[in-house]
Amino acid sequence: MSMLQFLVAVDVTVVNIALPSIGAEFDAGGHALTWVVVGYTVTGGGLLMLGGRLGDLLGRRRVLLLGTGLFGAASLLAGLAPTFPLLVVARLAQGAGEAVALPAAMAVVVLTFPEGPRRSRALGVWAAVASCGLVLGFVLSGFITAHWGWRWIFLVSVPFVLVVMAAAVLLVERERPSTGDAPPLDLPGALLLTVCPLLLAYGVVEAGEPGSPGWVTPAALAGAVAAGAVFVRVEGRARHPLLPPRFFAHRTRVRANVTTMLLSGALSTSFLLFTFHLQDRSGLGPWEAGVTMVPLAVALIACSVFAPRLLGRWGARVCVRAGIGFTAAAMAVIALVSAVGAGGVALIPAMLLIAAGMGFGLVGLQYVAVSGVTEDDAGIASGVQRAADQLGGATGVAVCVGVGFAPALHSVDPFLVATALAGVGLVAGAVVARRLPASVPGGGAAPPGTDAGA
């Protein structure tokens, strides 16, 4: 399961350093290349809820194999794509494959390890692998692009996908087929949940694109708001909603997922800011930029493994607050380094702080988000948590980087604008995190369900 998590996490960031090479081969500008990154993340995040529901209804082993197979086939298509539009389609299909497979994989982990120290350690490994995949994607992208060409950043995933599928067949228990009629899937809800962030990202990106018609951004943003409103209405009336209203009765989970979105937006923004500073301002090549981010990867492994041990001692709320504080400090360092025009090495303190922010913040939030789950809702809780992480990251990048680097603000340092916007999100996250429980099952003394409806 962690190998699948690693592949998915790598694919979130592996294209970043390779984007100039992709653009050169297909003669695609920065506006078009944005969708190679955002399309994958938003589609995956938007469909994760549907993927979680599929696992609950059809069996996690079956859905795991289906989604992993789709992810592998899309990776092969991306590596062999003869045209740029086909590459974008392949990236969208990769996101769909992730959305189907990953909630089932996380549900397998959650249900295999009982609440307590064992699940805490298991989720610590899961989070460490995800975090390392996100960061090592930059390193692998630089190495592979420099030595083999950008197409191999997708092709190298294929044999590992086959290993994951074989292991799932051997190790994941086959579930009994469901007796009786299964409730229908909420396809309108899944579509609206995907369209809303796509329109939001499109509107923000177009706002910073020279020559874009003035009506495009307002229309896209209005469409995003309308899609969100219709989604709430559809879910309230559906007999079998994608996101059951009872999910919101457990308010601690809701707070954990909202905080996850805000924290992930800042963390994802930091990755692109590191890349832009290292390559555009420090003049490093793809390989050198990837190597410079190795301290972030090493620190991330240490923090993600060490954080679960402190979860029981400090409690979930303290860990989450620490993660938000570390991330805010990293944003301040990034802004300072940009303001004084320092080299790439000066960003290492910010990288270490980002590692601590991910290690403490996301591990604590992930544990709270799946606390008290049962066989009936493990998939949906896992899907919501993962969707919050990805959609929050994609939206954060679209807003912070899209607005910060807009030509209309060329007189202002884009790094300063982006870090300031990320800081606003972190302040909001800290306010929401104030209502998180001091401890959760396995991470303290609070019994399951004591916070539901509080």
C-alpha positions in Angstrom: 0.0 0.0 0.0 2.8 2.4 0.8 4.5 1.7 -2.6 1.2 2.8 -4.3 1.1 5.8 -2.1 4.7 6.6 -3.1 4.0 6.4 -6.8 0.9 8.6 -6.5 2.8 11.2 -4.4 5.8 11.2 -6.8 3.4 11.9 -9.7 2.1 15.1 -7.9 5.5 16.8 -8.2 7.7 14.8 -10.6 6.6 16.9 -13.6 7.5 20.3 -12.1 11.2 20.4 -13.0 10.5 18.6 -16.3 8.0 21.2 -17.5 10.5 23.3 -19.5 11.5 20.1 -21.4 7.9 19.2 -22.1 7.1 22.7 -23.3 10.1 22.7 -25.6 9.1 19.4 -27.3 5.5 20.3 -27.8 6.0 24.1 -28.2 3.6 24.7 -25.2 3.7 27.9 -23.2 3.5 28.3 -19.4 -0.3 28.7 -19.5 -0.8 25.3 -21.2 1.9 23.6 -19.0 0.0 24.6 -15.9 -2.6 21.9 -16.6 0.0 19.2 -16.7 0.3 19.8 -12.9 -3.1 21.2 -11.9 -5.2 18.8 -14.0 -3.7 15.7 -12.3 -4.1 17.1 -8.8 -7.6 18.6 -9.1 -9.0 15.6 -11.0 -7.6 13.2 -8.5 -8.8 15.2 -5.5 -12.2 15.8 -7.0 -12.9 12.2 -7.7 -11.4 10.8 -4.5 -14.8 10.9 -2.8 -16.3 8.7 -5.5 -13.3 6.4 -5.2 -13.8 6.1 -1.4 -17.5 5.3 -2.0 -16.6 2.7 -4.6 -14.4 0.9 -2.2 -17.1 0.8 0.5 -19.7 -0.5 -2.0 -17.8 -2.8 -4.4 -15.0 -4.1 -2.1 -11.6 -2.5 -1.5 -9.5 -5.2 -3.0 -11.4 -5.1 -6.3 -11.4 -1.3 -6.5 -7.7 -1.1 -5.5 -6.8 -3.3 -8.4 -9.0 -1.4 -10.8 -7.6 2.0 -9.9 -4.0 0.9 -9.8 -4.4 -0.6 -13.3 -5.9 2.6 -14.6 -3.0 4.6 -13.0 -0.5 2.3 -14.7 -2.1 2.5 -18.1 -2.3 6.3 -17.9 1.3 6.5 -16.9 2.3 4.5 -20.0 0.1 6.7 -22.2 1.7 9.8 -20.7 5.2 8.5 -21.4 4.3 7.7 -25.0 2.0 10.6 -25.8 2.7 11.9 -29.3 0.9 15.2 -28.7 0.4 17.7 -25.9 -3.4 17.3 -25.7 -3.0 13.5 -25.3 -0.4 14.1 -22.5 -3.0 16.3 -20.7 -5.6 13.6 -21.1 -3.2 11.0 -19.7 -2.6 13.2 -16.7 -6.3 13.5 -16.1 -6.6 9.7 -16.3 -3.7 9.3 -13.9 -5.7 11.5 -11.5 -8.8 9.3 -11.9 -6.8 6.2 -11.3 -5.3 7.7 -8.1 -8.8 8.7 -7.0 -10.1 5.1 -7.3 -7.1 3.3 -5.9 -5.8 5.5 -3.0 -8.9 5.6 -0.7 -9.1 1.8 -0.9 -5.4 1.5 -0.1 -5.7 3.8 2.9 -8.9 2.0 4.1 -7.0 -1.3 4.0 -4.3 0.3 6.2 -6.8 1.8 8.7 -8.8 -1.4 9.0 -5.8 -3.7 9.3 -4.4 -1.8 12.3 -6.6 -1.2 15.3 -6.9 2.3 16.9 -4.0 2.9 19.2 -0.2 2.8 18.9 -0.3 0.3 16.0 -2.5 2.5 13.8 -0.5 5.5 14.8 2.7 3.9 13.7 1.1 2.6 10.5 -0.2 6.0 9.6 3.2 7.5 10.4 4.8 5.2 7.8 2.0 6.0 5.3 2.5 9.7 5.8 6.3 9.5 5.7 6.1 7.6 2.4 3.7 10.2 0.9 5.8 13.1 2.1 9.0 11.6 0.7 7.3 10.8 -2.6 6.2 14.5 -2.9 9.8 15.8 -2.4 11.7 13.0 -4.1 9.5 13.7 -7.2 11.6 16.9 -7.6 14.9 15.0 -7.3 13.9 12.1 -9.6 12.5 14.6 -12.1 15.8 16.4 -12.3 17.9 13.3 -12.6 15.6 11.5 -15.1 15.0 14.6 -17.3 18.7 15.3 -17.4 19.9 11.8 -18.3 16.9 9.9 -19.9 14.4 12.5 -21.1 11.1 13.7 -19.6 9.1 10.8 -20.9 10.8 8.4 -18.5 9.4 10.3 -15.5 6.1 8.5 -16.4 7.4 5.3 -17.8 9.4 4.3 -14.7 6.1 3.9 -12.8 4.8 1.1 -14.9 6.8 -1.8 -13.5 6.2 -0.7 -9.9 2.5 -0.6 -10.6 2.7 -4.2 -11.7 4.4 -5.1 -8.4 1.7 -3.3 -6.4 -1.1 -5.2 -8.3 0.6 -8.5 -7.8 1.2 -7.8 -4.1 -2.5 -6.7 -3.6 -3.7 -10.0 -5.2 -1.5 -12.0 -2.7 -1.8 -9.9 0.5 -5.1 -8.1 0.5 -8.0 -10.3 1.7 -10.8 -10.8 -0.8 -14.0 -9.4 0.6 -17.3 -11.2 0.5 -19.5 -10.0 -2.3 -22.3 -7.7 -1.1 -25.7 -9.3 -0.6 -28.7 -7.4 -1.9 -28.8 -4.4 -4.2 -26.0 -1.9 -3.8 -27.1 1.8 -3.6 -26.5 3.8 -6.8 -23.4 5.9 -7.0 -23.7 9.7 -6.7 -22.2 10.5 -10.1 -23.6 14.1 -10.2 -22.0 14.8 -6.9 -18.7 13.5 -8.0 -18.8 15.5 -11.3 -19.7 18.7 -9.4 -16.9 18.2 -6.8 -14.4 17.9 -9.7 -15.8 20.8 -11.8 -15.8 23.3 -8.9 -12.0 23.3 -8.2 -11.2 23.0 -11.9 -13.1 26.1 -12.7 -11.6 27.9 -9.7 -8.1 27.0 -10.8 -8.8 27.9 -14.4 -10.2 31.3 -13.4 -7.2 32.1 -11.2 -4.7 31.0 -13.8 -6.4 32.9 -16.6 -6.3 36.0 -14.4 -2.5 36.0 -14.6 -2.3 35.2 -18.4 -1.6 38.2 -20.6 -4.1 38.6 -23.4 -6.8 36.6 -21.7 -10.3 38.0 -22.3 -11.5 40.0 -19.4 -14.7 38.0 -19.0 -13.1 34.6 -18.6 -11.9 34.9 -15.0 -15.2 36.2 -13.6 -17.2 33.6 -15.6 -14.9 30.8 -14.4 -15.1 31.9 -10.8 -18.8 32.4 -10.9 -19.1 28.9 -12.4 -17.0 27.5 -9.5 -19.3 29.1 -6.9 -22.4 27.9 -8.8 -21.0 24.3 -9.0 -20.2 24.4 -5.2 -23.7 25.6 -4.4 -25.3 23.0 -6.6 -23.1 20.3 -5.1 -24.4 21.2 -1.6 -28.0 21.1 -2.9 -27.6 17.8 -4.7 -26.0 16.1 -1.7 -28.8 17.3 0.6 -31.4 15.7 -1.7 -29.7 12.6 -2.9 -30.9 9.2 -1.4 -27.3 7.9 -1.4 -25.1 11.1 -1.4 -21.4 11.0 -2.2 -20.8 12.8 1.1 -23.5 11.7 3.6 -24.8 14.5 5.8 -24.0 12.3 8.9 -20.3 12.8 8.1 -20.7 16.4 9.2 -22.1 15.3 12.6 -18.6 14.3 13.6 -17.4 17.9 13.8 -13.8 17.1 14.7 -13.3 15.3 11.4 -14.7 18.3 9.6 -12.4 20.6 11.4 -9.4 18.3 10.7 -10.2 18.3 7.0 -10.7 22.0 6.7 -7.4 22.5 8.5 -5.8 20.0 6.2 -6.9 22.0 3.1 -5.5 25.2 4.5 -2.2 23.7 5.6 -1.7 21.7 2.3 -2.3 24.9 0.3 0.7 26.5 1.9 2.9 23.4 1.8 2.2 22.8 -1.9 2.9 26.5 -2.6 6.3 26.2 -0.9 7.3 23.4 -3.3 6.8 25.6 -6.4 8.4 28.6 -4.8 11.5 26.5 -4.0 11.6 25.3 -7.7 11.1 28.8 -9.1 13.8 30.3 -6.9 16.3 27.6 -7.5 16.0 27.5 -11.3 14.8 31.0 -12.2 16.6 33.2 -9.6 19.6 31.0 -8.7 20.2 29.7 -12.2 20.5 26.1 -11.3 19.8 23.3 -13.8 17.2 20.5 -13.3 19.6 18.1 -11.7 21.2 20.7 -9.4 17.8 22.0 -8.3 16.7 18.5 -7.5 19.9 17.8 -5.5 19.5 21.0 -3.5 16.1 19.7 -2.2 17.6 16.5 -0.8 17.8 18.0 2.8 14.0 18.5 2.6 13.5 14.9 1.7 15.8 13.6 4.5 14.2 15.9 7.1 10.8 14.9 5.9 11.5 11.2 6.5 12.8 11.9 10.0 9.9 14.2 11.0 7.1 11.9 9.6 8.5 8.9 11.5 9.2 10.8 14.7 5.9 12.8 14.8 3.7 9.8 15.6 5.8 9.0 18.7 5.0 12.5 20.0 1.3 12.3 19.1 0.5 10.4 22.3 2.7 12.6 24.4 1.7 16.0 23.1 -1.8 15.3 21.8 -3.2 15.9 18.3 -3.9 19.6 18.8 -0.4 20.5 19.8 1.1 18.6 16.9 -1.1 20.3 14.4 -0.4 23.7 15.9 3.3 23.0 15.7 3.0 22.0 12.1 1.2 25.2 11.2 3.8 27.3 13.1 6.7 25.6 11.4 5.1 26.2 8.0 4.4 29.9 8.7 8.1 30.3 9.8 9.2 28.7 6.5 7.1 31.2 4.5 8.8 34.0 6.3 12.2 32.6 5.5 11.2 32.2 1.8 10.1 35.8 1.7 13.3 37.0 3.4 15.6 35.0 1.1 13.7 36.4 -2.0 13.9 40.0 -0.7 17.6 40.0 -0.1 18.4 38.0 -3.3 20.2 35.2 -1.5 21.2 32.0 -3.3 19.5 28.6 -3.2 21.5 27.4 -0.2 19.8 30.0 1.9 16.5 28.2 1.4 17.6 25.1 3.3 16.3 26.4 6.7 12.9 27.0 5.0 13.0 23.4 3.6 13.7 22.0 7.1 10.8 24.0 8.5 8.5 22.8 5.7 9.5 19.2 6.5 8.6 19.8 10.2 5.3 21.4 9.1 4.4 18.4 7.0 5.6 15.8 9.5 3.8 17.2 12.6 0.8 18.9 11.0 -0.3 16.4 8.4 0.3 13.3 10.6 -1.8 14.7 13.4 -4.6 15.9 11.1 -4.6 12.5 9.3 -5.0 10.7 12.5 -7.9 12.9 13.7 -9.6 12.7 10.3 -10.0 8.9 10.5 -10.6 8.5 14.2 -13.6 6.4 15.2 -14.1 5.0 11.7 -15.9 1.7 11.1 -16.2 -0.8 8.3 -19.1 1.2 6.9 -17.4 4.6 6.6 -13.6 3.9 6.5 -13.5 4.4 2.8 -15.5 7.7 2.8 -13.4 9.1 5.7 -10.2 8.2 3.9 -11.5 9.7 0.7 -12.5 12.9 2.4 -9.1 13.3 4.1 -7.2 12.7 0.9 -9.5 14.9 -1.2 -9.0 17.7 1.4 -5.2 17.3 1.1 -5.1 17.3 -2.7 -7.8 19.9 -3.4 -6.3 22.2 -0.7 -2.9 21.9 -2.3 -4.1 22.5 -5.8 -6.3 25.5 -4.8 -3.5 26.9 -2.7 -1.1 26.8 -5.6 -3.7 28.3 -8.0 -4.4 31.2 -5.6 -1.0 31.9 -4.0 1.2 31.3 -7.1 -1.4 32.3 -9.7 -2.1 35.7 -8.0 1.5 36.2 -6.8 3.0 35.8 -10.2 0.3 37.6 -12.2 1.7 40.2 -14.6 -0.7 42.8 -13.1 1.5 42.7 -9.9 4.8 42.8 -11.7 5.9 45.7 -9.5 5.6 43.6 -6.4 7.9 40.7 -5.5 5.8 37.6 -6.5 7.4 35.6 -3.7 6.3 38.1 -1.2 2.7 38.1 -2.5 2.6 34.3 -2.6 4.0 33.8 0.9 1.6 36.5 2.3 -1.4 34.7 0.8 -0.2 31.4 2.2 0.2 33.0 5.5 -3.4 34.2 5.5 -4.4 30.6 4.9 -2.2 29.4 7.8 -3.8 31.9 10.2 -7.2 30.6 9.2 -6.0 27.1 9.7 -4.7 27.9 13.2 -8.1 29.4 14.1 -9.9 26.2 13.0 -7.3 24.0 14.7 -8.1 25.6 18.1 -11.2 23.5 18.3 -9.4 20.2 17.6 -9.3 17.8 20.6 -6.3 17.8 22.8 -6.0 14.1 22.2 -7.5 11.3 20.2 -7.8 7.5 20.6 -4.3 6.1 20.5 -2.9 9.6 20.7 -4.2 10.4 24.2 -7.0 9.7 26.5 -10.1 11.0 24.7 -12.5 8.1 23.9 -14.0 7.6 20.4 -17.0 9.8 19.6 -16.8 12.2 22.5 -16.5 15.1 20.3 -19.2 14.2 17.7 -21.7 17.0 17.4 -19.8 19.1 20.0 
